[in-house]
C-alpha cells in the first residue's frame, strides 16, 4: 500500500467536511476511520485520540486531525 493511500478515505471525509467544521469548531480535533466520524469535537489531540480508541479500538489505524481552514506549513531545515 502506498504511504499516501493509508488514510485516503479518512482524508477525503475530512476534506468534504472541512469548511463546515471550520465554521462551527475551528481548531478542534476530529477522529475518523474509513467513513466513520467519532461523535463530537475535541479540544486536544489526546482527547480525540482517546475517543478514537474507545470507538475504533486498536486493531486498525484511524486519523486524528485538527480543523483548520488551510493546512499549517512547518519549515524543517
Buried (B, 14 or more C-beta within 10 A) or exposed (E): EEEEEEBEBBBEBBEEBBEEBBEEBEEBBBBBBEEBBBEEBBEEEEBBBBBBEEBBEEEEEBBBBBBEEEEEEEEEE
